[in-house]
Amino acid sequence: MARLLHGAVITLEAYQEAFDALVNCSKSVPLVFAAAQPIDLQDFDYLFSYLQKDSENLLPESRKTRDDLINLGRTMRDTDNTSIGDSNIPAAYTYLGQFIDHDITLETMSADLPKLLSPDLAPMPLAEVRQKLRNIRTATLDLDSVYGLPAPRDPDNPDKLLVGKVTPLNSSQKPTRRPEEKDDNNDLPREPRNEDFKRDRAALIGDPRNDENTIIAQLHVAFLRAHNALVDQGKTFNEARTILRQHYQYIVLHDFLKRIVDPRIVDYILEHGNQVYDAMGKRFYLPLEFTVAAYRFGHSMVRTDYNFNLNFNKSGEPNTFPATLDLLFTFSALSGQLGDFDTLPDNWIIEWENFVDAGKPFNKARRIDTKLVEPLFNLRDALGNLDGNAPGNPEPGDGARLAVRNLLRGYLLRMPTGQAVASALQEKAKGKLEIPILSPAQIEMAAASQDQVNALRQGGFLERTPLWYYILVEAAALAGGQRLGPVGSVIVAEVLIGLARRSEDSILNVPGWAPSLPSAAAGKYTLSDLLKFAKVLP
């Protein structure tokens, strides 16, 4: 499949072209899901549409606001790579969050959007936002990123999904040791080498973004292997898909969410139903407050580097060094070129015990706060160049700064302020959930630096705070960065629980549903349990 270049903007026309090419080339891919399915594009809209009627609920429309947002984004840099900035959340959940995002949303547009770094950037008219943005994922927790086109089945057993094989290296020489108990079936299925850069070793998976970095690619492999483990138990393809979907939904609701948001809010919504977001309504849409702001909390959880496996770690052994973000992007085909190997080299098989709480020291996600690690200020464009740097200047420009991108995108897409959303949630909750509104003093106290405080003051953002920043500063101010605060918790929990209710094979539509696969604790099922079932975690 012609893959989506990292950082590229996707148009509806480009998506249709890629979809048609996928169907046409299916004969050359063994047992690919070749049925030509109609494109059923979903809508985006606002959770609180009425806030759009009063400009006081939005950031002021001016060149100054655009410049002040850039100034604020530049201050959101995490320069301290010590454990002081760590949360208690295992790092695997950073990438599970990304996996969930890729399962529910892939934004396309029906016409060009304004360039984010344009000096004349202004919020789009409301009607244009609704007309131009479309979602080409199913937007439910149904693992269409795993089961969708062009995911091939195993030629030897059509009930199984095809898993790619790693490239064996010389295991007798350091640092090319393969982690113990790891077999060859630990890569994504891939196209062969191809002169067309877009297809060269591209992953044959439902969402090519799951080959964006090595950690999420290895998580996708775990889901492929879990499906096949169910078939090994005698399940048909459809039976295995249903079981895996349902355990995935359980992990999202009872493991991921209860680590990321206030678990009391999760339990309340599960018991009393959605209070704000009606995913079962006749007109289905994904809230922009979720996709553009609240669910981007994960950017602050990314680490600069990881103890990845016995080859790439901070142990101090000769010839070992940690897996940096640059390396994690290199050993993928979407963002890098697999280090010039045909498939993932076997010294890059992940050791998941370093990423989940499995009884030994593990990588921890960074705190959810108003800082992003240094590599996220050096993003590259689709051709691998530092994004936004001026001609002749090797330094990255504002286009390379993820924090700047997020803030400007929120401005472009008419995000209401954090205070306006908090007030709207207060009114909806009617005392059932506690939704405080942060004061300017609280925001200042939780800001990452004095430079950040100055940027907030200069932009008038203490009283009218960009929603994405508000979600992060709320987490820092009210939850110590260990999870989202009330506004972030309600939006993220409402949407993911709502999507679970709407999902095919939804566990919320089956009274008394409980996990049936082996688990470490009775009545519970976690990401670690799934990894063990897939035989990628000892």
N, C-alpha and C positions, 0 to 999 in steps of 0.2 A: 504493500500500500504506500502511495506517495505520502510521506509523513509530514507533519506540521512542524515547520522550522521553529526552534526555540525562540520565543519572543515575537513571532510573526503575528500580524493581525489577520483574522480569518474573515473572508467575505462569504456571503451565501453562495455566490457564483463559484468561488474556489472550492467550497465544500461540495457543491453539486458535482463539479468536475471530478473531484477526488472520489466521490461516491460512485459515479459512473465508471471511472477507471477501475475501481475495486471490483465491481460486478463483472466487468469485461475481462479482467485478468484472473478471475477466480478459477478458471480451468487449469491454470498453471500452478495453483496452490492445492496440495492434496487435501481433499475433503473439507475445503473451506466452507463456511456458511455462505452459500452463494445466492440465496433467495434475494431478489431485488425488492427491498422493503421501501415503501414510500417514506419520504422524509416528513416527520410529524414534528414541526418546530413548535416549541413551547414559548410562552411569553415570559417577559420580565415585567414587573410593575412594583409599585411602592406599597409597603405594608401600611403606611399611614399617608394615603393620597391627599387627605385634607390638609396636611401640613404644607403642601405645595401651593396652597392658595394665598398664603401670607408670607411675604418676603422676609419677615422677621424670623421665620423658622429656618431660613437658609443663610448661607454665608453671603455677605454683600457682593454684588456683582460689580467688579472693578478690576483694573490692572493692578492696583495695590493688593487686593486679595490674592491674586495669582502670584505676585512676587512674594508676599508674606508666607504663602503656603510653601513655596520653594525654600524660603529661608528657614521655616520650621522643619521641613524634611531634612535639610542639611544637618540639623542639630541632633537628629535621632540616631546617632552612631554609637555603637557599643564598642568602646576601645579597651575594655577590661575583659580579658579572656580567662580570668580565674574562676574558681568555683563559687565565688561570692555571688555571681549573677545566675547561678543555677537554680532551677525549681526542683521539686521532688518528683516531677513527672518523668517517667522513663522516656528516652528519646524516640523510641519506636512510635510513640503516639503523635509526634510531630508529623511523621510520614504516613501514619494511618489517616490523619486528618487530611493530608494531601490526596491520598488514595480516595477517600470519601468525596472530596471536592471534585475529582476527575470523574467519579461515578455519577454525579448529579448535575454537573454544569460544564458546558463548553459554549462559550458565548461567540456568536457570529453577528455580523451586521449586514444590513441590506444596502448600505451606502457608506462611503468613507466618513469616519468621525473626524472632528477637528484634531489637529496635531496637539499632543499634550503640552509640548514645550513652546507652542506658539505664543509670542508676546501678547497677542490679542485673544487668548483663550477666554471663553465665557461659557456659562452654563448653557446647555442645549435647551431649546424649547421643549416643554413637557411632551407635546404630541410627537416630536421627533424621537425622543428617548423611547417612547412606547412603540413607535413604528420601526425603528432601525435595529433594535437589539432582539436577537432570537437565541434560544437555547437548543442545541441539537443533541443533548443527552436526554434520556428519558426522565431525568429529574426525580427519580425515585431510587430507593435502596434495593435495586434488583441486579446489581453486578453486571450491567450492560457493558461496562468497561472490560470485563473479563469474558463475557459470553458473546458480545456483539461482533459484527464484522470487523476484521477479517480473521478472527481467531480460528485456526485450523484444528481439526480433530486428529487424533493419532491414527495413522494409516493401519496400524496393527490391531486397533480396537476403537471403532468409531464412537463408542460411548465415552472415551477419554478425550481430554484436550491435549494437544501436542505441546510438549515441553522441550525447550532447546537444550543443547548440550554445550558445556563449557569447553574451552580449549585447554588441554592438559599441558602443563609446563614441567620443567625438570624438578621433580619433587625432592631431589637429593641436595639441592643448592638453596641456601637462603638468599633472598627472602621469597622464594617461589614455592613455599610450602602450602599444600592444600590443607585447610582446616580438617580436623579428624571427622570421620564418619560422614563425609560429604561425597556424594556420587556425582556422576557426570551430568545428571539431569537437573541443572541448577542455573539455566539461562532462559531467557524468553525465546520463543521460536522466531527465527529471523529470515528475511530474504537474503540471498547470497550477495556477494560483492557486485556492485553495479556502478557503471560510469556515471549514472544519474545520481548526483549527491543526495537527492531526496529519497531515493530508494536503497541506497547502499547500506546493506546490513540492517535495514529498518525492521523494527519489531512487528510481528504479525499479531497484534493485540487490538482489542476493541477501542482503546484510547491510547494513541501514540505517546501522550504525555507521561504515561507510566514507564517510559524509557528515558525520562528526563534526567534522572540521577540514579546511581547504583542502588541506593537504599530502597526507593520506591519500586525499582525494577525487581529487586529481590523479594519485596513484599508481594508483587504481582505473581512471581514464580510460586510463592507459597500458596496462593489461592488456586493456581493451576494444579499444583500437587495435591492440595486438599480435595479438590474435585475428583482427581484420579484415585485417591485413597478411598473415597466413597464407592467408586466403581469397583475397586478391588474387593470391597465388601459385598459385591453382588448387586449394587444399585444400577439401574439404567441411567442413561444420560439425564433424562428429565427428573428422575428421582434425586439424583446427586445434585443437580442444579437447585432444586427446591430446598433440600436440606442445607446446602451451603449458603444459599440466600438467607434463610431464616436464622442460621447461627451468626451470619454476618450482621443482620439487623440487630440481633441480641447484643452483639459486641458493641455496635454503635450506640445503642440505647443505655446499656447497663455497665459498660466498661469505659468506652471512650468518653461519652458525655459526662459520666459521673466523676471522671478525673478532670475534665476541662471546665465544666460549669458547676454551679452550686447544686449538689445532688438533691437538696430539698426541692428545688425548682423542677428538676427532672421528675421526681416522684409525684409532685403536685399535678403536673401536666399529664402524666401517665394515668393518674387516678381520676382527675376531674375533666380531662379533655383539653384541647387547645383553646386558649383564651383570646389569642390575637390573630393567629394565622390559620385560615381555613383551607387546608390542602385538599379537602374533599369537595370544595365548591365546584359549581358547574364550569366556571372559568378558572382553569388552573394556571398558576404563574409562580415564579420564584421571586421572592422579595429582593429588591435591589439593596435595601438596607442590610440584608444578609450577605449577598454576593460581593458587593462593592466595599462594605465596611466591616461588619461584625465577624464574618468568617475569615477575614484576613488577619486575625489574631495570630495565626500560626507562623507568620513571618518573623515575629519576635521570639519564637521558640527555637529557631534554627541555630545550631552551634557553628563555630568556625571550623572545628575538626572533631573527629570521632575516633575512639578506639574501636576499629572496625573488625579486625580479626587478628590472628597471630602474626600476620605480616605487617599490618598497618595499625600501629598502636603507640602508646607513650611509655612502653615498658623500659626503654633504655637499652634493650638488647641491640647488638650490632646490626646494622642494615635495616632497622625498623624505624618507622616514623608514622605519625597519625594520618588518617585519611582526611585530607582537607576537602573543602567544598569543591575546589578546582579539580581535584582528582576524582571525586564522586561524579562530577559532570563529565569528565574525560572518558570514564569507563562505562559509557552508554553510547548508543548510536544516535539518539535524538540530539543531544547536546555536544557530544564528542564523537570520536570515531573508534571507541573500544580499544584505545591504545594501539591501533593498527592490527588488532587480532580479528579473525573471522567471527569469533563469538567471545563472550566474556572469558578472560583468562581465569584459570581455577584458583589462582591466589587472591582473587577478588570475590570469592563466595563469602557471603556475610556470616558472621557468628552472632546469631540473634540473642544469645545469652549476654552479649555486651549491650543490648538495647532494651531488654525487658528486665523486670525484677525477678531473676531466676536464682537468687541466693548467692550472687557474687557481685562485685562492683560493676555498675552499669553506667553507660552514658545517660546523662540527665538533660532534658530539654532546658533551654534558657527560660528565665522568668518571663511571664507575659507582662510586658511593660513597654515604655516608650523608647526602647533602644533596639536596633537591629545590628547584627554583627557586620564587621568590616567588609567581608566578601559581597554582601548584599548592596554595597555602595559601588561595586565594580561590575555591574551586569553588562553582558555583551549582547549585541544585536544578532540577527539571524545569520550573519556572515562571520560571527566570532569576533567582531571588533567592539572595543569599549564603546558603549552607547552614548551618543551625545557629546563626545569630545570634539573640541574645535580643531579644524585642519592645522596640522603641524604641532598640535599640543597633545602629548601622550597621556595627559591626565584625563580621567573620565569626566564627562559633563553631567548635568543634572539628569539626563536620560538614563544614566547608569545607576542612579540612586533609587532603590526600590521604594523607600519612604516618600521621596518626592513624587514618584509615579502614582503611588496610592492616594496621596493627598490631592494631586491635581485631577486624578480620575474621579474622585468623590465630588470635587467642585464641578467638573464637567457634567456629571450625571445627576446633579441637583440633590446631593445628599442633604437631608435636614441636619441641623446641628445636634450634638449629643444632648444638649439641654432640652431641645424640642421633643426628641424621641423619648427621653426619660419622663418628661411631663405627660406625653401621650400614653406611655405604659402605665404611669400612675393612675391615670383616668380609667384605663381598661381594667387594671387589676382591682380597683375599688377596694383596696385594703387587704385583698386576699394574698398578695405578694408585696413584699416591702421593696419599693423602688425609690431610693433617695436620689436627689439631684445634687451632683457635686458642686460645691461652692468654688469660687475662684481661688480661695486659700487652699482648699484641698488639692486642686489641680496643680498649683504652684508647688506644694509640698511633695507631690508625687512625680514631678517633672524630673527628667534625667540629669539635668545640669543647669547652671545659671544661664548659660547661653540659650538653653531651651526655654527657660522662664522669660528671658528677654524677648525671644521670638514670639512667645505667646502674648506677651504684653503688647508688643509692637503691632501684631496683627489683630488685636482685639479678640483673641481666641480664648481668653479666660471666661468670657461671658457667652460667646458664640463659638463653640469648640467643634472643629471638624469631627464627624462621627467616628471615623476610623481611629483617630487619635483619642477621642473620648473613651472608646471601648478599651483601649490599651491603658490609659491613665486611670480609668476606673478600676481595672484589674490590679494595678499597682497600689492604688490608694485604699481600696476596700478589701482586697484579698491577698495582699502581699506578693502579688505576681504569681501565686500558686494556682490560680484558676481565674476565670472571668468574673467580673463583678455582676451586679443584678441586671443591668441593661444588656450587657453582652450575653449573660446566661439565658435570659428570657428569649432573646432573638434566636440564638443558636439552638436552644432546646426546642422552642416552638417549631422552628423550620424542620429540623431533623426528625422530630417525633411526628410532625405532620406528614413528611415524606414517607416515613415508615408506615403510617396508616394507609397511605395511598398505594403503597408498593404491591406489586404482584407477589403472591405467597406471603402476605404480611402476617407476622406473628401477632400483631395487635388485633387481627380479625379472627384469631383462633383462640377461643376461650381456654384458659389454662395451659397455653403452650409453654413448654419448658425445654431447655437444651437436652438433647439425647446423646450427643457425642461425649467422649471421655473428657473429664475436667478435673482440675486439682481440688476444687471445692464443690461439694454437693449443691445443686441448685444454682450454680453460677457457671458462666462461660466467658473466658477472656481471650484476648489476642494471643497470649502465651499458649493457651489450650489449643487454639487453631494451629499455631506454629508447630506444636508438638505433634498434632495429628497429621500434619503435612510432612513430618519427619525432617524439618529444617531446624528444629530446636531440640537438643537432647532432653 
